[in-house]
Amino acid sequence: MEEHVLICEDSMEGILTGIYEAYQFKKDRGIASHDSIHLAVREPDQCRFFTEYHKIETVHTKAEKVTQTIAKQLGAESWHRLSMAMVSGHEDKADAVYHTIVMGLSMHDKKITDRLQEDCVHRTFECARSSENELCHFKQFLRFSELQNGMLYAKMNAKHHILPFLMPHFADRLPAENFVIYDENTQIFGLHAKYKKWYLLQGEKLDEKQLVYSEVEQMYQKLFRQFCDSIAIEARINPNLQMNMLPLRFRSNMTEFQIPQE
């Protein structure tokens, strides 16, 4: 049986457009089953035999139609888990989400994301769990610093594209602050002006040498590092436990682990 792989953009909107096109492709080609149609977020290193590859352009209106269908027919809980799966960094996420949605719509099951005995649903769950775990970590470990102009700045190095889910958390807690969160892996900036809505901006690699921290910020960073050093009990230091609770990859952007420049 010939298979078809639709290659879409690695974004929520791109994957949702891919799902729309997959349904349309099945209808236009008269294909009997969704099993022979797959989604991917990048082109394969090696093409498979008896497989056609089709590149899909992202279209906002098509993505919006799929969003509305999922929210209406599968419910808010399933939509949330599918959304978290779509922003994960796993390469097979698009196909897992697509076949989970196909199964949910065909069964009219708003609890489809709980059917973990199904391979595609279980993989969707794993992708969503990875994103949710990292989101939880950054809610705890993200550190803001005050720049000379009074704006708060934070840098993150997320494995998953979680910034759209992280911004509402801090916008709700810091409504009176101007702040920016920079994801150095994707070069995406989350911008928030006080008492206004936040938005995302695709940028370029940031040269942090151009950032100037306020004098008060520099003083408090020094005090905070001194505080962390002073409360540490040397006899109770447990590096293995520390790494389990706070993985090393988060520490490079945390004030208490940075070595001050002389």
C-alpha positions as CSV (number, residue, x, y, z in Angstrom):
1,M,0.0,0.0,0.0
2,E,1.4,3.4,-1.0
3,E,1.9,5.8,1.8
4,H,1.8,9.6,1.8
5,V,3.7,11.9,4.2
6,L,2.7,15.5,4.5
7,I,5.5,17.7,5.7
8,C,4.3,20.7,7.6
9,E,5.9,23.6,9.6
10,D,7.1,22.8,13.1
11,S,4.6,24.9,14.9
12,M,1.1,24.6,16.2
13,E,-0.4,26.4,13.3
14,G,1.7,24.4,10.9
15,I,0.6,21.1,12.3
16,L,-3.0,22.1,12.4
17,T,-2.8,23.1,8.8
18,G,-1.2,19.7,8.1
19,I,-4.2,18.0,9.7
20,Y,-6.6,20.0,7.6
21,E,-4.7,19.1,4.4
22,A,-4.5,15.5,5.4
23,Y,-8.3,15.2,5.6
24,Q,-8.6,17.1,2.3
25,F,-6.0,14.9,0.7
26,K,-7.8,11.7,1.8
27,K,-11.0,13.0,0.3
28,D,-9.5,14.2,-3.0
29,R,-7.5,11.0,-3.6
30,G,-10.3,8.7,-2.5
31,I,-8.0,7.0,0.1
32,A,-9.9,4.5,2.2
33,S,-8.1,5.0,5.5
34,H,-6.1,7.6,7.4
35,D,-3.5,4.8,8.2
36,S,-1.7,5.5,4.9
37,I,-1.4,9.2,5.6
38,H,1.3,10.6,8.0
39,L,2.4,14.0,9.1
40,A,6.0,15.1,9.7
41,V,7.6,18.4,10.8
42,R,10.7,18.1,8.7
43,E,11.9,16.3,5.6
44,P,13.4,12.8,6.2
45,D,17.2,12.2,5.8
46,Q,16.3,9.1,3.6
47,C,13.1,8.7,1.6
48,R,11.2,5.4,2.0
49,F,10.1,3.2,-0.8
50,F,6.5,3.4,-2.0
51,T,6.0,6.7,-0.2
52,E,5.1,10.1,-1.6
53,Y,6.1,13.3,0.2
54,H,4.1,16.5,0.0
55,K,5.2,19.9,1.4
56,I,2.4,21.8,3.2
57,E,2.3,25.6,3.5
58,T,0.9,27.0,6.7
59,V,-2.5,28.8,6.3
60,H,-4.0,30.5,9.4
61,T,-7.6,30.1,8.3
62,K,-7.2,26.3,7.9
63,A,-5.5,26.0,11.2
64,E,-8.3,28.0,12.9
65,K,-11.0,25.7,11.4
66,V,-9.2,22.6,12.9
67,T,-8.8,24.4,16.2
68,Q,-12.5,25.1,16.4
69,T,-13.5,21.5,15.4
70,I,-11.2,20.0,18.1
71,A,-12.4,22.4,20.8
72,K,-16.0,21.8,20.0
73,Q,-16.0,18.0,19.4
74,L,-13.2,16.8,21.7
75,G,-13.5,19.4,24.5
76,A,-11.1,21.7,26.3
77,E,-9.2,19.0,28.2
78,S,-8.3,17.1,25.1
79,W,-7.4,20.3,23.3
80,H,-5.0,21.3,26.0
81,R,-3.2,18.0,25.9
82,L,-3.0,18.0,22.1
83,S,-1.7,21.6,22.2
84,M,1.1,20.7,24.7
85,A,2.0,17.7,22.5
86,M,2.2,20.0,19.4
87,V,4.7,22.3,21.0
88,S,7.0,19.5,22.1
89,G,10.4,19.0,20.6
90,H,9.8,15.4,19.5
91,E,9.9,14.8,15.7
92,D,7.1,12.3,15.6
93,K,4.6,14.6,17.5
94,A,2.6,15.7,14.4
95,D,1.8,12.2,13.3
96,A,0.8,11.1,16.8
97,V,-1.5,14.1,17.3
98,Y,-3.0,13.7,13.8
99,H,-4.0,10.1,14.3
100,T,-5.2,10.8,17.9
101,I,-7.5,13.5,16.5
102,V,-8.7,11.1,13.7
103,M,-9.5,8.5,16.3
104,G,-11.3,11.0,18.6
105,L,-13.5,12.5,15.9
106,S,-14.4,9.1,14.4
107,M,-15.4,7.8,17.9
108,H,-17.0,11.1,19.1
109,D,-14.9,10.6,22.3
110,K,-14.1,13.7,24.4
111,K,-11.9,11.4,26.6
112,I,-9.8,10.2,23.6
113,T,-6.5,11.5,25.2
114,D,-7.2,9.1,28.1
115,R,-7.1,6.0,25.8
116,L,-3.5,5.3,26.5
117,Q,-3.7,1.7,25.2
118,E,-3.7,3.2,21.7
119,D,-0.2,3.7,20.4
120,C,-0.9,7.2,18.9
121,V,-2.6,8.4,22.0
122,H,0.1,7.1,24.3
123,R,2.8,8.9,22.2
124,T,0.7,12.1,22.2
125,F,0.6,11.8,26.0
126,E,4.4,11.3,26.2
127,C,4.9,14.4,24.0
128,A,2.5,16.5,26.1
129,R,4.0,15.3,29.4
130,S,7.5,16.4,28.2
131,S,6.3,19.9,27.4
132,E,4.2,20.2,30.6
133,N,7.2,19.1,32.8
134,E,9.5,21.7,31.2
135,L,6.8,24.4,31.5
136,C,6.5,23.6,35.2
137,H,10.3,23.8,35.6
138,F,10.5,27.2,33.9
139,K,7.7,28.6,36.0
140,Q,9.9,27.9,39.0
141,F,13.5,28.4,37.7
142,L,13.1,31.4,35.3
143,R,15.1,34.4,36.7
144,F,14.3,38.0,35.8
145,S,16.9,40.8,35.9
146,E,16.3,44.5,35.8
147,L,17.9,46.4,32.9
148,Q,19.1,50.0,33.1
149,N,15.8,51.2,31.4
150,G,13.7,49.5,34.1
151,M,12.6,46.6,31.9
152,L,12.8,43.0,33.3
153,Y,14.7,40.5,31.2
154,A,14.9,36.7,31.4
155,K,16.6,34.1,29.2
156,M,15.6,30.5,28.7
157,N,16.9,27.5,26.8
158,A,13.8,25.4,26.4
159,K,13.8,22.0,24.6
160,H,10.2,22.5,23.7
161,H,8.3,25.5,22.2
162,I,6.6,26.4,25.5
163,L,7.0,30.2,25.5
164,P,3.4,30.7,24.3
165,F,2.2,28.8,27.5
166,L,4.8,30.5,29.7
167,M,3.9,34.1,28.8
168,P,0.3,34.0,30.3
169,H,1.7,32.8,33.6
170,F,4.1,35.7,34.1
171,A,1.7,38.3,32.5
172,D,-0.8,37.3,35.1
173,R,1.7,37.6,37.9
174,L,3.6,40.7,36.7
175,P,0.8,42.8,35.1
176,A,2.4,46.1,36.1
177,E,5.9,45.3,34.7
178,N,7.5,45.7,31.3
179,F,9.3,42.4,30.7
180,V,10.8,40.3,27.9
181,I,11.5,36.6,27.9
182,Y,14.0,35.4,25.3
183,D,14.2,31.8,24.2
184,E,17.8,31.4,22.9
185,N,17.0,28.1,21.2
186,T,14.3,29.5,18.9
187,Q,15.3,33.2,19.0
188,I,11.7,34.0,19.9
189,F,11.0,36.9,22.3
190,G,7.9,37.1,24.5
191,L,7.1,40.8,25.1
192,H,4.8,42.3,27.7
193,A,4.1,46.0,28.3
194,K,2.5,46.8,31.6
195,Y,-1.2,46.5,31.7
196,K,-1.3,45.4,28.1
197,K,-1.5,42.1,26.2
198,W,1.7,40.1,25.6
199,Y,2.8,38.9,22.2
200,L,5.6,36.9,20.5
201,L,8.2,38.2,18.2
202,Q,10.6,36.1,16.0
203,G,14.0,37.7,16.2
204,E,17.7,36.9,15.8
205,K,20.4,35.7,18.2
206,L,20.7,38.2,21.0
207,D,24.1,39.7,21.8
208,E,23.8,39.9,25.6
209,K,26.9,42.1,25.8
210,Q,24.7,44.9,24.7
211,L,22.4,44.5,27.7
212,V,23.2,46.9,30.6
213,Y,21.8,45.9,34.0
214,S,20.8,48.6,36.5
215,E,23.0,49.3,39.5
216,V,20.3,48.1,41.9
217,E,20.1,44.8,40.0
218,Q,23.8,44.2,40.2
219,M,23.7,44.9,43.9
220,Y,20.9,42.5,44.5
221,Q,22.5,39.8,42.4
222,K,25.6,40.0,44.5
223,L,23.5,39.9,47.7
224,F,21.5,37.0,46.5
225,R,24.6,34.9,45.7
226,Q,26.0,35.8,49.2
227,F,22.7,34.7,50.7
228,C,22.7,31.4,48.9
229,D,26.3,30.7,50.0
230,S,25.7,31.7,53.6
231,I,22.7,29.4,54.1
232,A,24.3,26.4,52.5
233,I,25.4,23.7,55.0
234,E,28.5,22.1,53.7
235,A,28.0,18.8,55.4
236,R,24.6,18.4,53.8
237,I,25.6,19.2,50.2
238,N,24.3,16.4,47.9
239,P,25.2,17.0,44.2
240,N,23.2,14.0,42.9
241,L,20.0,15.2,44.6
242,Q,20.6,18.7,43.5
243,M,20.9,17.6,39.8
244,N,17.7,15.6,40.2
245,M,15.8,18.5,41.6
246,L,17.5,21.2,39.4
247,P,19.0,19.8,36.2
248,L,22.3,21.4,35.1
249,R,20.8,22.9,31.9
250,F,18.7,25.4,33.9
251,R,21.6,26.7,36.0
252,S,23.4,28.8,33.3
253,N,20.6,31.4,33.4
254,M,20.1,31.4,37.2
255,T,21.6,34.2,39.3
256,E,22.7,32.0,42.2
257,F,24.8,29.8,39.9
258,Q,26.5,32.5,37.8
259,I,30.1,33.5,38.5
260,P,30.3,37.3,38.9
261,Q,32.5,39.2,36.5
262,E,35.3,41.1,38.2
